[in-house]
Amino acid sequence: MGNSYLNLQPLNSAARLRDILKVSSGETTLRKVTPDSENCLAGESSINCVNDVVLQNVWLRLRGVESGEL
């Protein structure tokens, strides 16, 4: 079995940004997170505010295995 790491700080920052901007209705992209050596993202991830809920869709790359993504 492999493992993955996801930094929740960008999601937390985006939630605070939503409160500052007072975004509440519709869908708004608050931030984009790119894959780098500090995270296990397999591709770019966007953090959106959808109807006053902050969501992040991620595609994670497993570490410690020959191949695998979640």
mmCIF file as Biopython writes it, N, C-alpha, C and O atoms, coordinates in Angstrom:
data_model
#
loop_
_atom_site.group_PDB
_atom_site.id
_atom_site.type_symbol
_atom_site.label_atom_id
_atom_site.label_alt_id
_atom_site.label_comp_id
_atom_site.label_asym_id
_atom_site.label_entity_id
_atom_site.label_seq_id
_atom_site.pdbx_PDB_ins_code
_atom_site.Cartn_x
_atom_site.Cartn_y
_atom_site.Cartn_z
_atom_site.occupancy
_atom_site.B_iso_or_equiv
_atom_site.auth_seq_id
_atom_site.auth_asym_id
_atom_site.pdbx_PDB_model_num
ATOM 1   N N  . MET A ? 1  ? 0.841   -1.176 0.000   1.0 0.0 1  A 1 
ATOM 2   C CA . MET A ? 1  ? 0.000   0.000  0.000   1.0 0.0 1  A 1 
ATOM 3   C C  . MET A ? 1  ? 0.888   1.242  0.000   1.0 0.0 1  A 1 
ATOM 4   O O  . MET A ? 1  ? 1.960   1.265  0.605   1.0 0.0 1  A 1 
ATOM 5   N N  . GLY A ? 2  ? 0.421   2.248  -0.681  1.0 0.0 2  A 1 
ATOM 6   C CA . GLY A ? 2  ? 1.144   3.511  -0.719  1.0 0.0 2  A 1 
ATOM 7   C C  . GLY A ? 2  ? 0.508   4.522  0.217   1.0 0.0 2  A 1 
ATOM 8   O O  . GLY A ? 2  ? -0.451  4.227  0.930   1.0 0.0 2  A 1 
ATOM 9   N N  . ASN A ? 3  ? 1.068   5.713  0.193   1.0 0.0 3  A 1 
ATOM 10  C CA . ASN A ? 3  ? 0.490   6.789  0.991   1.0 0.0 3  A 1 
ATOM 11  C C  . ASN A ? 3  ? 0.509   8.074  0.185   1.0 0.0 3  A 1 
ATOM 12  O O  . ASN A ? 3  ? 1.193   8.169  -0.834  1.0 0.0 3  A 1 
ATOM 13  N N  . SER A ? 4  ? -0.234  9.044  0.639   1.0 0.0 4  A 1 
ATOM 14  C CA . SER A ? 4  ? -0.340  10.351 -0.017  1.0 0.0 4  A 1 
ATOM 15  C C  . SER A ? 4  ? -0.359  11.435 1.038   1.0 0.0 4  A 1 
ATOM 16  O O  . SER A ? 4  ? -0.634  11.182 2.211   1.0 0.0 4  A 1 
ATOM 17  N N  . TYR A ? 5  ? -0.062  12.641 0.603   1.0 0.0 5  A 1 
ATOM 18  C CA . TYR A ? 5  ? -0.059  13.791 1.493   1.0 0.0 5  A 1 
ATOM 19  C C  . TYR A ? 5  ? -0.856  14.898 0.829   1.0 0.0 5  A 1 
ATOM 20  O O  . TYR A ? 5  ? -0.642  15.193 -0.347  1.0 0.0 5  A 1 
ATOM 21  N N  . LEU A ? 6  ? -1.765  15.510 1.559   1.0 0.0 6  A 1 
ATOM 22  C CA . LEU A ? 6  ? -2.539  16.643 1.059   1.0 0.0 6  A 1 
ATOM 23  C C  . LEU A ? 6  ? -2.452  17.768 2.080   1.0 0.0 6  A 1 
ATOM 24  O O  . LEU A ? 6  ? -2.882  17.612 3.223   1.0 0.0 6  A 1 
ATOM 25  N N  . ASN A ? 7  ? -1.896  18.898 1.666   1.0 0.0 7  A 1 
ATOM 26  C CA . ASN A ? 7  ? -1.787  20.072 2.528   1.0 0.0 7  A 1 
ATOM 27  C C  . ASN A ? 7  ? -3.139  20.781 2.547   1.0 0.0 7  A 1 
ATOM 28  O O  . ASN A ? 7  ? -3.636  21.186 1.496   1.0 0.0 7  A 1 
ATOM 29  N N  . LEU A ? 8  ? -3.730  20.933 3.711   1.0 0.0 8  A 1 
ATOM 30  C CA . LEU A ? 8  ? -5.041  21.569 3.846   1.0 0.0 8  A 1 
ATOM 31  C C  . LEU A ? 8  ? -4.956  23.087 4.006   1.0 0.0 8  A 1 
ATOM 32  O O  . LEU A ? 8  ? -5.988  23.756 4.049   1.0 0.0 8  A 1 
ATOM 33  N N  . GLN A ? 9  ? -3.747  23.639 4.094   1.0 0.0 9  A 1 
ATOM 34  C CA . GLN A ? 9  ? -3.593  25.080 4.282   1.0 0.0 9  A 1 
ATOM 35  C C  . GLN A ? 9  ? -4.206  25.893 3.136   1.0 0.0 9  A 1 
ATOM 36  O O  . GLN A ? 9  ? -4.877  26.886 3.416   1.0 0.0 9  A 1 
ATOM 37  N N  . PRO A ? 10 ? -4.012  25.524 1.850   1.0 0.0 10 A 1 
ATOM 38  C CA . PRO A ? 10 ? -4.657  26.293 0.779   1.0 0.0 10 A 1 
ATOM 39  C C  . PRO A ? 10 ? -6.185  26.283 0.878   1.0 0.0 10 A 1 
ATOM 40  O O  . PRO A ? 10 ? -6.829  27.286 0.571   1.0 0.0 10 A 1 
ATOM 41  N N  . LEU A ? 11 ? -6.761  25.172 1.299   1.0 0.0 11 A 1 
ATOM 42  C CA . LEU A ? 11 ? -8.213  25.079 1.465   1.0 0.0 11 A 1 
ATOM 43  C C  . LEU A ? 11 ? -8.677  25.995 2.600   1.0 0.0 11 A 1 
ATOM 44  O O  . LEU A ? 11 ? -9.698  26.673 2.478   1.0 0.0 11 A 1 
ATOM 45  N N  . ASN A ? 12 ? -7.934  26.011 3.689   1.0 0.0 12 A 1 
ATOM 46  C CA . ASN A ? 12 ? -8.250  26.882 4.820   1.0 0.0 12 A 1 
ATOM 47  C C  . ASN A ? 12 ? -8.138  28.354 4.418   1.0 0.0 12 A 1 
ATOM 48  O O  . ASN A ? 12 ? -8.990  29.164 4.783   1.0 0.0 12 A 1 
ATOM 49  N N  . SER A ? 13 ? -7.092  28.697 3.671   1.0 0.0 13 A 1 
ATOM 50  C CA . SER A ? 13 ? -6.914  30.084 3.209   1.0 0.0 13 A 1 
ATOM 51  C C  . SER A ? 13 ? -8.049  30.503 2.285   1.0 0.0 13 A 1 
ATOM 52  O O  . SER A ? 13 ? -8.527  31.635 2.357   1.0 0.0 13 A 1 
ATOM 53  N N  . ALA A ? 14 ? -8.479  29.594 1.420   1.0 0.0 14 A 1 
ATOM 54  C CA . ALA A ? 14 ? -9.578  29.899 0.499   1.0 0.0 14 A 1 
ATOM 55  C C  . ALA A ? 14 ? -10.884 30.104 1.262   1.0 0.0 14 A 1 
ATOM 56  O O  . ALA A ? 14 ? -11.695 30.948 0.880   1.0 0.0 14 A 1 
ATOM 57  N N  . ALA A ? 15 ? -11.094 29.345 2.329   1.0 0.0 15 A 1 
ATOM 58  C CA . ALA A ? 15 ? -12.305 29.519 3.142   1.0 0.0 15 A 1 
ATOM 59  C C  . ALA A ? 15 ? -12.312 30.891 3.812   1.0 0.0 15 A 1 
ATOM 60  O O  . ALA A ? 15 ? -13.357 31.534 3.905   1.0 0.0 15 A 1 
ATOM 61  N N  . ARG A ? 16 ? -11.148 31.337 4.278   1.0 0.0 16 A 1 
ATOM 62  C CA . ARG A ? 16 ? -11.062 32.678 4.866   1.0 0.0 16 A 1 
ATOM 63  C C  . ARG A ? 16 ? -11.278 33.743 3.800   1.0 0.0 16 A 1 
ATOM 64  O O  . ARG A ? 16 ? -11.913 34.767 4.056   1.0 0.0 16 A 1 
ATOM 65  N N  . LEU A ? 17 ? -10.743 33.498 2.590   1.0 0.0 17 A 1 
ATOM 66  C CA . LEU A ? 17 ? -10.929 34.438 1.482   1.0 0.0 17 A 1 
ATOM 67  C C  . LEU A ? 17 ? -12.410 34.561 1.128   1.0 0.0 17 A 1 
ATOM 68  O O  . LEU A ? 17 ? -12.891 35.657 0.840   1.0 0.0 17 A 1 
ATOM 69  N N  . ARG A ? 18 ? -13.133 33.438 1.149   1.0 0.0 18 A 1 
ATOM 70  C CA . ARG A ? 18 ? -14.574 33.457 0.884   1.0 0.0 18 A 1 
ATOM 71  C C  . ARG A ? 18 ? -15.295 34.363 1.869   1.0 0.0 18 A 1 
ATOM 72  O O  . ARG A ? 18 ? -16.191 35.116 1.490   1.0 0.0 18 A 1 
ATOM 73  N N  . ASP A ? 19 ? -14.899 34.286 3.137   1.0 0.0 19 A 1 
ATOM 74  C CA . ASP A ? 19 ? -15.522 35.134 4.161   1.0 0.0 19 A 1 
ATOM 75  C C  . ASP A ? 19 ? -15.212 36.607 3.928   1.0 0.0 19 A 1 
ATOM 76  O O  . ASP A ? 19 ? -16.076 37.462 4.122   1.0 0.0 19 A 1 
ATOM 77  N N  . ILE A ? 20 ? -13.986 36.907 3.512   1.0 0.0 20 A 1 
ATOM 78  C CA . ILE A ? 20 ? -13.594 38.296 3.260   1.0 0.0 20 A 1 
ATOM 79  C C  . ILE A ? 20 ? -14.339 38.858 2.057   1.0 0.0 20 A 1 
ATOM 80  O O  . ILE A ? 20 ? -14.823 39.989 2.091   1.0 0.0 20 A 1 
ATOM 81  N N  . LEU A ? 21 ? -14.430 38.047 0.970   1.0 0.0 21 A 1 
ATOM 82  C CA . LEU A ? 21 ? -15.097 38.499 -0.253  1.0 0.0 21 A 1 
ATOM 83  C C  . LEU A ? 21 ? -16.612 38.407 -0.165  1.0 0.0 21 A 1 
ATOM 84  O O  . LEU A ? 21 ? -17.318 38.962 -1.007  1.0 0.0 21 A 1 
ATOM 85  N N  . LYS A ? 22 ? -17.117 37.710 0.850   1.0 0.0 22 A 1 
ATOM 86  C CA . LYS A ? 22 ? -18.555 37.508 1.043   1.0 0.0 22 A 1 
ATOM 87  C C  . LYS A ? 22 ? -19.206 36.845 -0.172  1.0 0.0 22 A 1 
ATOM 88  O O  . LYS A ? 22 ? -20.269 37.263 -0.632  1.0 0.0 22 A 1 
ATOM 89  N N  . VAL A ? 23 ? -18.542 35.798 -0.680  1.0 0.0 23 A 1 
ATOM 90  C CA . VAL A ? 23 ? -19.068 35.014 -1.798  1.0 0.0 23 A 1 
ATOM 91  C C  . VAL A ? 23 ? -20.101 34.050 -1.234  1.0 0.0 23 A 1 
ATOM 92  O O  . VAL A ? 23 ? -19.815 33.336 -0.273  1.0 0.0 23 A 1 
ATOM 93  N N  . SER A ? 24 ? -21.307 34.017 -1.817  1.0 0.0 24 A 1 
ATOM 94  C CA . SER A ? 24 ? -22.325 33.134 -1.252  1.0 0.0 24 A 1 
ATOM 95  C C  . SER A ? 24 ? -23.112 32.339 -2.289  1.0 0.0 24 A 1 
ATOM 96  O O  . SER A ? 24 ? -23.502 31.205 -2.011  1.0 0.0 24 A 1 
ATOM 97  N N  . SER A ? 25 ? -23.356 32.891 -3.465  1.0 0.0 25 A 1 
ATOM 98  C CA . SER A ? 25 ? -24.196 32.165 -4.420  1.0 0.0 25 A 1 
ATOM 99  C C  . SER A ? 25 ? -23.415 31.867 -5.693  1.0 0.0 25 A 1 
ATOM 100 O O  . SER A ? 25 ? -22.425 32.527 -6.008  1.0 0.0 25 A 1 
ATOM 101 N N  . GLY A ? 26 ? -23.887 30.856 -6.415  1.0 0.0 26 A 1 
ATOM 102 C CA . GLY A ? 26 ? -23.228 30.480 -7.659  1.0 0.0 26 A 1 
ATOM 103 C C  . GLY A ? 26 ? -21.945 29.711 -7.403  1.0 0.0 26 A 1 
ATOM 104 O O  . GLY A ? 26 ? -21.736 29.164 -6.320  1.0 0.0 26 A 1 
ATOM 105 N N  . GLU A ? 27 ? -21.080 29.676 -8.426  1.0 0.0 27 A 1 
ATOM 106 C CA . GLU A ? 27 ? -19.806 28.971 -8.320  1.0 0.0 27 A 1 
ATOM 107 C C  . GLU A ? 27 ? -18.676 29.933 -8.639  1.0 0.0 27 A 1 
ATOM 108 O O  . GLU A ? 27 ? -18.667 30.561 -9.698  1.0 0.0 27 A 1 
ATOM 109 N N  . THR A ? 28 ? -17.724 30.048 -7.724  1.0 0.0 28 A 1 
ATOM 110 C CA . THR A ? 28 ? -16.591 30.952 -7.875  1.0 0.0 28 A 1 
ATOM 111 C C  . THR A ? 28 ? -15.304 30.195 -7.591  1.0 0.0 28 A 1 
ATOM 112 O O  . THR A ? 28 ? -15.208 29.502 -6.578  1.0 0.0 28 A 1 
ATOM 113 N N  . THR A ? 29 ? -14.311 30.315 -8.472  1.0 0.0 29 A 1 
ATOM 114 C CA . THR A ? 29 ? -13.000 29.724 -8.228  1.0 0.0 29 A 1 
ATOM 115 C C  . THR A ? 29 ? -12.213 30.676 -7.340  1.0 0.0 29 A 1 
ATOM 116 O O  . THR A ? 29 ? -11.984 31.831 -7.700  1.0 0.0 29 A 1 
ATOM 117 N N  . LEU A ? 30 ? -11.804 30.184 -6.181  1.0 0.0 30 A 1 
ATOM 118 C CA . LEU A ? 30 ? -11.082 31.009 -5.218  1.0 0.0 30 A 1 
ATOM 119 C C  . LEU A ? 30 ? -9.574  30.883 -5.363  1.0 0.0 30 A 1 
ATOM 120 O O  . LEU A ? 30 ? -8.843  31.843 -5.116  1.0 0.0 30 A 1 
ATOM 121 N N  . ARG A ? 31 ? -9.101  29.699 -5.765  1.0 0.0 31 A 1 
ATOM 122 C CA . ARG A ? 31 ? -7.661  29.459 -5.822  1.0 0.0 31 A 1 
ATOM 123 C C  . ARG A ? 31 ? -7.373  28.224 -6.650  1.0 0.0 31 A 1 
ATOM 124 O O  . ARG A ? 31 ? -8.211  27.329 -6.758  1.0 0.0 31 A 1 
ATOM 125 N N  . LYS A ? 32 ? -6.170  28.178 -7.243  1.0 0.0 32 A 1 
ATOM 126 C CA . LYS A ? 32 ? -5.698  26.982 -7.939  1.0 0.0 32 A 1 
ATOM 127 C C  . LYS A ? 32 ? -4.401  26.539 -7.286  1.0 0.0 32 A 1 
ATOM 128 O O  . LYS A ? 32 ? -3.548  27.364 -6.961  1.0 0.0 32 A 1 
ATOM 129 N N  . VAL A ? 33 ? -4.256  25.238 -7.095  1.0 0.0 33 A 1 
ATOM 130 C CA . VAL A ? 33 ? -3.062  24.663 -6.484  1.0 0.0 33 A 1 
ATOM 131 C C  . VAL A ? 33 ? -2.402  23.780 -7.530  1.0 0.0 33 A 1 
ATOM 132 O O  . VAL A ? 33 ? -3.050  22.909 -8.111  1.0 0.0 33 A 1 
ATOM 133 N N  . THR A ? 34 ? -1.114  24.004 -7.773  1.0 0.0 34 A 1 
ATOM 134 C CA . THR A ? 34 ? -0.393  23.233 -8.783  1.0 0.0 34 A 1 
ATOM 135 C C  . THR A ? 34 ? 0.433   22.133 -8.121  1.0 0.0 34 A 1 
ATOM 136 O O  . THR A ? 34 ? 0.864   22.282 -6.978  1.0 0.0 34 A 1 
ATOM 137 N N  . PRO A ? 35 ? 0.655   21.034 -8.834  1.0 0.0 35 A 1 
ATOM 138 C CA . PRO A ? 35 ? 1.485   19.958 -8.289  1.0 0.0 35 A 1 
ATOM 139 C C  . PRO A ? 35 ? 2.943   20.421 -8.171  1.0 0.0 35 A 1 
ATOM 140 O O  . PRO A ? 35 ? 3.455   21.119 -9.046  1.0 0.0 35 A 1 
ATOM 141 N N  . ASP A ? 36 ? 3.591   20.027 -7.093  1.0 0.0 36 A 1 
ATOM 142 C CA . ASP A ? 36 ? 5.013   20.310 -6.921  1.0 0.0 36 A 1 
ATOM 143 C C  . ASP A ? 36 ? 5.620   19.260 -6.000  1.0 0.0 36 A 1 
ATOM 144 O O  . ASP A ? 36 ? 4.959   18.282 -5.652  1.0 0.0 36 A 1 
ATOM 145 N N  . SER A ? 37 ? 6.857   19.455 -5.608  1.0 0.0 37 A 1 
ATOM 146 C CA . SER A ? 37 ? 7.540   18.466 -4.771  1.0 0.0 37 A 1 
ATOM 147 C C  . SER A ? 37 ? 7.026   18.460 -3.333  1.0 0.0 37 A 1 
ATOM 148 O O  . SER A ? 37 ? 7.332   17.539 -2.577  1.0 0.0 37 A 1 
ATOM 149 N N  . GLU A ? 38 ? 6.254   19.469 -2.945  1.0 0.0 38 A 1 
ATOM 150 C CA . GLU A ? 38 ? 5.738   19.572 -1.581  1.0 0.0 38 A 1 
ATOM 151 C C  . GLU A ? 38 ? 4.387   18.887 -1.378  1.0 0.0 38 A 1 
ATOM 152 O O  . GLU A ? 38 ? 3.949   18.724 -0.239  1.0 0.0 38 A 1 
ATOM 153 N N  . ASN A ? 39 ? 3.718   18.480 -2.466  1.0 0.0 39 A 1 
ATOM 154 C CA . ASN A ? 39 ? 2.415   17.829 -2.322  1.0 0.0 39 A 1 
ATOM 155 C C  . ASN A ? 39 ? 2.354   16.603 -3.227  1.0 0.0 39 A 1 
ATOM 156 O O  . ASN A ? 39 ? 3.258   16.386 -4.034  1.0 0.0 39 A 1 
ATOM 157 N N  . CYS A ? 40 ? 1.324   15.820 -3.105  1.0 0.0 40 A 1 
ATOM 158 C CA . CYS A ? 40 ? 1.168   14.595 -3.897  1.0 0.0 40 A 1 
ATOM 159 C C  . CYS A ? 40 ? 0.116   14.756 -4.985  1.0 0.0 40 A 1 
ATOM 160 O O  . CYS A ? 40 ? -0.464  13.765 -5.430  1.0 0.0 40 A 1 
ATOM 161 N N  . LEU A ? 41 ? -0.139  15.978 -5.418  1.0 0.0 41 A 1 
ATOM 162 C CA . LEU A ? 41 ? -1.144  16.192 -6.455  1.0 0.0 41 A 1 
ATOM 163 C C  . LEU A ? 41 ? -0.657  15.640 -7.788  1.0 0.0 41 A 1 
ATOM 164 O O  . LEU A ? 41 ? 0.495   15.843 -8.171  1.0 0.0 41 A 1 
ATOM 165 N N  . ALA A ? 42 ? -1.543  14.939 -8.492  1.0 0.0 42 A 1 
ATOM 166 C CA . ALA A ? 42 ? -1.215  14.415 -9.814  1.0 0.0 42 A 1 
ATOM 167 C C  . ALA A ? 42 ? -1.502  15.448 -10.892 1.0 0.0 42 A 1 
ATOM 168 O O  . ALA A ? 42 ? -0.952  15.362 -11.990 1.0 0.0 42 A 1 
ATOM 169 N N  . GLY A ? 43 ? -2.351  16.417 -10.599 1.0 0.0 43 A 1 
ATOM 170 C CA . GLY A ? 43 ? -2.701  17.469 -11.552 1.0 0.0 43 A 1 
ATOM 171 C C  . GLY A ? 43 ? -3.131  18.717 -10.812 1.0 0.0 43 A 1 
ATOM 172 O O  . GLY A ? 43 ? -3.265  18.717 -9.589  1.0 0.0 43 A 1 
ATOM 173 N N  . GLU A ? 44 ? -3.347  19.789 -11.573 1.0 0.0 44 A 1 
ATOM 174 C CA . GLU A ? 44 ? -3.770  21.048 -10.960 1.0 0.0 44 A 1 
ATOM 175 C C  . GLU A ? 44 ? -5.118  20.866 -10.265 1.0 0.0 44 A 1 
ATOM 176 O O  . GLU A ? 44 ? -6.006  20.189 -10.782 1.0 0.0 44 A 1 
ATOM 177 N N  . SER A ? 45 ? -5.259  21.466 -9.109  1.0 0.0 45 A 1 
ATOM 178 C CA . SER A ? 45 ? -6.477  21.351 -8.315  1.0 0.0 45 A 1 
ATOM 179 C C  . SER A ? 45 ? -7.049  22.744 -8.094  1.0 0.0 45 A 1 
ATOM 180 O O  . SER A ? 45 ? -6.319  23.669 -7.739  1.0 0.0 45 A 1 
ATOM 181 N N  . SER A ? 46 ? -8.341  22.894 -8.302  1.0 0.0 46 A 1 
ATOM 182 C CA . SER A ? 46 ? -8.964  24.194 -8.055  1.0 0.0 46 A 1 
ATOM 183 C C  . SER A ? 46 ? -9.814  24.123 -6.790  1.0 0.0 46 A 1 
ATOM 184 O O  . SER A ? 46 ? -10.423 23.099 -6.482  1.0 0.0 46 A 1 
ATOM 185 N N  . ILE A ? 47 ? -9.834  25.235 -6.075  1.0 0.0 47 A 1 
ATOM 186 C CA . ILE A ? 47 ? -10.651 25.362 -4.872  1.0 0.0 47 A 1 
ATOM 187 C C  . ILE A ? 47 ? -11.786 26.308 -5.216  1.0 0.0 47 A 1 
ATOM 188 O O  . ILE A ? 47 ? -11.552 27.469 -5.553  1.0 0.0 47 A 1 
ATOM 189 N N  . ASN A ? 48 ? -13.011 25.819 -5.132  1.0 0.0 48 A 1 
ATOM 190 C CA . ASN A ? 48 ? -14.190 26.570 -5.550  1.0 0.0 48 A 1 
ATOM 191 C C  . ASN A ? 48 ? -15.135 26.803 -4.384  1.0 0.0 48 A 1 
ATOM 192 O O  . ASN A ? 48 ? -15.167 26.038 -3.420  1.0 0.0 48 A 1 
ATOM 193 N N  . CYS A ? 49 ? -15.892 27.865 -4.496  1.0 0.0 49 A 1 
ATOM 194 C CA . CYS A ? 49 ? -16.994 28.121 -3.577  1.0 0.0 49 A 1 
ATOM 195 C C  . CYS A ? 49 ? -18.275 27.864 -4.360  1.0 0.0 49 A 1 
ATOM 196 O O  . CYS A ? 49 ? -18.572 28.574 -5.320  1.0 0.0 49 A 1 
ATOM 197 N N  . VAL A ? 50 ? -19.032 26.852 -3.952  1.0 0.0 50 A 1 
ATOM 198 C CA . VAL A ? 50 ? -20.276 26.481 -4.618  1.0 0.0 50 A 1 
ATOM 199 C C  . VAL A ? 50 ? -21.401 26.595 -3.600  1.0 0.0 50 A 1 
ATOM 200 O O  . VAL A ? 50 ? -21.471 25.826 -2.642  1.0 0.0 50 A 1 
ATOM 201 N N  . ASN A ? 51 ? -22.283 27.568 -3.823  1.0 0.0 51 A 1 
ATOM 202 C CA . ASN A ? 51 ? -23.416 27.796 -2.915  1.0 0.0 51 A 1 
ATOM 203 C C  . ASN A ? 51 ? -22.977 27.878 -1.454  1.0 0.0 51 A 1 
ATOM 204 O O  . ASN A ? 51 ? -23.541 27.208 -0.588  1.0 0.0 51 A 1 
ATOM 205 N N  . ASP A ? 52 ? -21.968 28.704 -1.191  1.0 0.0 52 A 1 
ATOM 206 C CA . ASP A ? 52 ? -21.459 28.993 0.151   1.0 0.0 52 A 1 
ATOM 207 C C  . ASP A ? 52 ? -20.701 27.833 0.792   1.0 0.0 52 A 1 
ATOM 208 O O  . ASP A ? 52 ? -20.483 27.845 2.004   1.0 0.0 52 A 1 
ATOM 209 N N  . VAL A ? 53 ? -20.297 26.833 0.012   1.0 0.0 53 A 1 
ATOM 210 C CA . VAL A ? 53 ? -19.494 25.723 0.509   1.0 0.0 53 A 1 
ATOM 211 C C  . VAL A ? 53 ? -18.174 25.723 -0.258  1.0 0.0 53 A 1 
ATOM 212 O O  . VAL A ? 53 ? -18.173 25.798 -1.487  1.0 0.0 53 A 1 
ATOM 213 N N  . VAL A ? 54 ? -17.047 25.639 0.460   1.0 0.0 54 A 1 
ATOM 214 C CA . VAL A ? 54 ? -15.733 25.621 -0.175  1.0 0.0 54 A 1 
ATOM 215 C C  . VAL A ? 54 ? -15.357 24.170 -0.454  1.0 0.0 54 A 1 
ATOM 216 O O  . VAL A ? 54 ? -15.331 23.341 0.455   1.0 0.0 54 A 1 
ATOM 217 N N  . LEU A ? 55 ? -15.065 23.868 -1.727  1.0 0.0 55 A 1 
ATOM 218 C CA . LEU A ? 55 ? -14.761 22.508 -2.168  1.0 0.0 55 A 1 
ATOM 219 C C  . LEU A ? 55 ? -13.438 22.476 -2.912  1.0 0.0 55 A 1 
ATOM 220 O O  . LEU A ? 55 ? -13.096 23.420 -3.624  1.0 0.0 55 A 1 
ATOM 221 N N  . GLN A ? 56 ? -12.689 21.382 -2.745  1.0 0.0 56 A 1 
ATOM 222 C CA . GLN A ? 56 ? -11.468 21.172 -3.518  1.0 0.0 56 A 1 
ATOM 223 C C  . GLN A ? 56 ? -11.512 19.762 -4.092  1.0 0.0 56 A 1 
ATOM 224 O O  . GLN A ? 56 ? -11.605 18.786 -3.348  1.0 0.0 56 A 1 
ATOM 225 N N  . ASN A ? 57 ? -11.447 19.657 -5.409  1.0 0.0 57 A 1 
ATOM 226 C CA . ASN A ? 57 ? -11.356 18.362 -6.069  1.0 0.0 57 A 1 
ATOM 227 C C  . ASN A ? 57 ? -9.884  18.068 -6.311  1.0 0.0 57 A 1 
ATOM 228 O O  . ASN A ? 57 ? -9.171  18.880 -6.901  1.0 0.0 57 A 1 
ATOM 229 N N  . VAL A ? 58 ? -9.430  16.904 -5.853  1.0 0.0 58 A 1 
ATOM 230 C CA . VAL A ? 58 ? -8.013  16.566 -5.980  1.0 0.0 58 A 1 
ATOM 231 C C  . VAL A ? 58 ? -7.836  15.215 -6.655  1.0 0.0 58 A 1 
ATOM 232 O O  . VAL A ? 58 ? -8.694  14.337 -6.566  1.0 0.0 58 A 1 
ATOM 233 N N  . TRP A ? 59 ? -6.713  15.073 -7.326  1.0 0.0 59 A 1 
ATOM 234 C CA . TRP A ? 59 ? -6.269  13.815 -7.906  1.0 0.0 59 A 1 
ATOM 235 C C  . TRP A ? 59 ? -4.903  13.574 -7.300  1.0 0.0 59 A 1 
ATOM 236 O O  . TRP A ? 59 ? -3.948  14.272 -7.642  1.0 0.0 59 A 1 
ATOM 237 N N  . LEU A ? 60 ? -4.785  12.589 -6.395  1.0 0.0 60 A 1 
ATOM 238 C CA . LEU A ? 60 ? -3.554  12.368 -5.644  1.0 0.0 60 A 1 
ATOM 239 C C  . LEU A ? 60 ? -2.713  11.257 -6.247  1.0 0.0 60 A 1 
ATOM 240 O O  . LEU A ? 60 ? -3.236  10.249 -6.722  1.0 0.0 60 A 1 
ATOM 241 N N  . ARG A ? 61 ? -1.404  11.457 -6.221  1.0 0.0 61 A 1 
ATOM 242 C CA . ARG A ? 61 ? -0.444  10.444 -6.649  1.0 0.0 61 A 1 
ATOM 243 C C  . ARG A ? 61 ? 0.058   9.724  -5.393  1.0 0.0 61 A 1 
ATOM 244 O O  . ARG A ? 61 ? 0.431   10.361 -4.409  1.0 0.0 61 A 1 
ATOM 245 N N  . LEU A ? 62 ? 0.061   8.404  -5.441  1.0 0.0 62 A 1 
ATOM 246 C CA . LEU A ? 62 ? 0.535   7.614  -4.307  1.0 0.0 62 A 1 
ATOM 247 C C  . LEU A ? 62 ? 2.056   7.620  -4.250  1.0 0.0 62 A 1 
ATOM 248 O O  . LEU A ? 62 ? 2.724   7.617  -5.285  1.0 0.0 62 A 1 
ATOM 249 N N  . ARG A ? 63 ? 2.596   7.626  -3.044  1.0 0.0 63 A 1 
ATOM 250 C CA . ARG A ? 63 ? 4.043   7.514  -2.848  1.0 0.0 63 A 1 
ATOM 251 C C  . ARG A ? 63 ? 4.346   6.131  -2.290  1.0 0.0 63 A 1 
ATOM 252 O O  . ARG A ? 63 ? 3.496   5.516  -1.646  1.0 0.0 63 A 1 
ATOM 253 N N  . GLY A ? 64 ? 5.538   5.650  -2.534  1.0 0.0 64 A 1 
ATOM 254 C CA . GLY A ? 64 ? 5.956   4.373  -1.982  1.0 0.0 64 A 1 
ATOM 255 C C  . GLY A ? 64 ? 5.401   3.170  -2.726  1.0 0.0 64 A 1 
ATOM 256 O O  . GLY A ? 64 ? 5.406   2.062  -2.190  1.0 0.0 64 A 1 
ATOM 257 N N  . VAL A ? 65 ? 4.918   3.364  -3.958  1.0 0.0 65 A 1 
ATOM 258 C CA . VAL A ? 65 ? 4.430   2.267  -4.793  1.0 0.0 65 A 1 
ATOM 259 C C  . VAL A ? 65 ? 4.982   2.453  -6.203  1.0 0.0 65 A 1 
ATOM 260 O O  . VAL A ? 65 ? 5.434   3.541  -6.560  1.0 0.0 65 A 1 
ATOM 261 N N  . GLU A ? 66 ? 4.943   1.393  -6.998  1.0 0.0 66 A 1 
ATOM 262 C CA . GLU A ? 66 ? 5.423   1.501  -8.372  1.0 0.0 66 A 1 
ATOM 263 C C  . GLU A ? 66 ? 4.550   2.428  -9.197  1.0 0.0 66 A 1 
ATOM 264 O O  . GLU A ? 66 ? 5.059   3.224  -9.986  1.0 0.0 66 A 1 
ATOM 265 N N  . SER A ? 67 ? 3.230   2.332  -9.021  1.0 0.0 67 A 1 
ATOM 266 C CA . SER A ? 67 ? 2.309   3.220  -9.731  1.0 0.0 67 A 1 
ATOM 267 C C  . SER A ? 67 ? 1.001   3.276  -8.957  1.0 0.0 67 A 1 
ATOM 268 O O  . SER A ? 67 ? 0.663   2.360  -8.208  1.0 0.0 67 A 1 
ATOM 269 N N  . GLY A ? 68 ? 0.282   4.357  -9.150  1.0 0.0 68 A 1 
ATOM 270 C CA . GLY A ? 68 ? -1.029  4.460  -8.522  1.0 0.0 68 A 1 
ATOM 271 C C  . GLY A ? 68 ? -1.451  5.890  -8.295  1.0 0.0 68 A 1 
ATOM 272 O O  . GLY A ? 68 ? -0.642  6.746  -7.939  1.0 0.0 68 A 1 
ATOM 273 N N  . GLU A ? 69 ? -2.747  6.142  -8.509  1.0 0.0 69 A 1 
ATOM 274 C CA . GLU A ? 69 ? -3.328  7.456  -8.283  1.0 0.0 69 A 1 
ATOM 275 C C  . GLU A ? 69 ? -4.708  7.275  -7.677  1.0 0.0 69 A 1 
ATOM 276 O O  . GLU A ? 69 ? -5.377  6.272  -7.924  1.0 0.0 69 A 1 
ATOM 277 N N  . LEU A ? 70 ? -5.132  8.249  -6.883  1.0 0.0 70 A 1 
ATOM 278 C CA . LEU A ? 70 ? -6.478  8.257  -6.292  1.0 0.0 70 A 1 
ATOM 279 C C  . LEU A ? 70 ? -7.264  9.398  -6.884  1.0 0.0 70 A 1 
ATOM 280 O O  . LEU A ? 70 ? -8.426  9.596  -6.530  1.0 0.0 70 A 1 
#
